[in-house]
Amino acid sequence: MIALLGILAAAAGPAAQDALGRWQTETRHGVVEITACGPSICGKLVDSDAIRTNPQTRDIRNKDAAQRERLLKGLMMLQGFRIKGSEWAGGTIYNAEDGGTYQATLTPVGHDMLKVKGCIVWPLCKSQTWKRLR
């Protein structure tokens, strides 16, 4: 009976640990660290080509002029995600390249890949596959 419950729980969808950790983005050698944030998950930018070149790089493209002095390093990029079926949904992703925040979903693909999809409005979406860093 206990084994059956374990199998059913595993089949129910992603667990928090499936998305937690450090992930390599597809562009600019970005590294996003995803952690638990209460009942949801969130992620901050911890490294990128721009940060390695200048650790004081600011969020200069932010659409909110009051936010443009924020450092990119440590910037919260992902927030508000909750488990919905086999993905993390209901959250947002911030894109420092254009200063926009988009509705997003995170879908674990095995243990070492994460499909990240951000949408202006559906179907205007872009996806990336991030790889887990060891």
C-alpha positions in Angstrom: 0.0 0.0 0.0 2.8 2.5 0.9 4.6 1.6 -2.3 1.5 2.3 -4.3 1.1 5.7 -2.7 4.7 6.5 -3.6 4.1 5.5 -7.2 0.9 7.6 -7.4 2.6 10.6 -5.9 5.5 10.4 -8.4 3.0 10.2 -11.3 1.0 13.2 -10.0 3.4 15.8 -11.4 6.6 17.6 -10.7 7.9 17.9 -7.2 9.7 21.0 -5.9 13.1 19.4 -6.2 12.6 18.8 -10.0 13.0 22.5 -10.6 15.2 23.6 -7.7 18.9 24.3 -8.4 21.1 26.2 -10.9 20.1 26.3 -14.5 22.1 27.4 -17.6 20.0 29.5 -20.0 20.2 29.2 -23.8 21.5 32.8 -24.2 24.4 34.8 -22.9 25.6 32.0 -20.5 23.0 33.0 -18.0 22.7 31.1 -14.7 19.4 31.2 -12.8 19.1 29.7 -9.4 15.6 28.4 -8.6 14.6 28.0 -4.9 11.5 27.4 -2.9 9.7 30.7 -2.1 7.0 29.6 0.4 4.5 27.4 -1.5 5.9 28.5 -4.9 9.2 28.6 -6.6 11.2 31.6 -7.7 14.5 32.2 -9.5 17.3 34.8 -9.5 20.0 35.6 -12.0 23.3 34.7 -10.5 25.7 34.9 -13.5 25.8 35.8 -17.2 28.3 37.2 -19.7 27.3 40.8 -18.8 27.8 40.1 -15.0 31.2 38.4 -15.6 32.3 41.4 -17.7 31.0 44.0 -15.2 29.5 42.8 -11.9 27.9 46.3 -11.5 25.8 45.9 -14.7 22.4 47.5 -14.1 18.9 46.7 -15.3 19.0 49.6 -17.7 16.2 48.3 -20.1 13.6 48.0 -17.4 10.3 49.5 -18.5 10.0 51.1 -15.1 12.6 53.9 -15.0 12.7 53.7 -11.2 14.0 50.1 -11.5 16.9 50.8 -13.9 19.5 51.2 -11.1 19.0 47.6 -9.9 22.0 45.2 -10.3 21.4 42.4 -12.7 23.3 40.0 -10.3 20.8 38.7 -7.9 17.8 40.0 -9.8 14.6 38.0 -9.3 13.8 36.7 -12.8 11.1 34.0 -12.0 8.4 34.3 -9.4 4.9 33.1 -8.4 5.0 29.6 -9.9 2.8 26.8 -8.5 2.4 23.2 -9.5 -0.3 22.7 -12.1 -0.4 19.2 -13.5 3.0 18.3 -14.8 4.4 21.9 -14.9 4.9 25.0 -12.8 2.5 27.6 -14.0 0.9 31.0 -13.0 4.3 32.7 -12.6 6.2 35.4 -14.5 9.6 35.7 -16.1 11.5 38.9 -16.3 13.6 39.5 -19.5 16.4 42.0 -18.7 17.2 42.1 -22.5 13.9 44.0 -23.2 12.8 45.0 -19.7 9.5 43.1 -20.0 7.8 40.7 -17.6 5.8 37.8 -19.2 3.5 35.1 -18.1 5.4 31.9 -18.0 5.4 28.1 -17.4 8.3 25.8 -16.3 8.1 22.2 -17.4 10.7 19.7 -16.1 11.9 17.4 -18.8 13.6 14.6 -16.9 15.9 15.7 -14.1 18.4 17.8 -16.0 16.3 19.9 -18.4 13.7 22.6 -17.8 11.4 23.9 -20.6 10.8 27.6 -20.0 8.0 29.3 -21.9 7.2 33.0 -21.7 4.2 34.6 -23.4 3.1 38.1 -24.1 -0.4 36.7 -24.7 -1.0 33.1 -25.9 0.0 32.2 -28.7 2.7 34.8 -28.8 5.3 32.8 -26.8 8.9 31.9 -26.8 10.5 28.9 -25.3 14.0 27.9 -24.1 15.3 24.7 -22.7 17.6 25.2 -19.7 20.1 22.7 -18.6 20.8 21.8 -15.0 24.3 22.8 -13.7 26.1 20.4 -11.4 
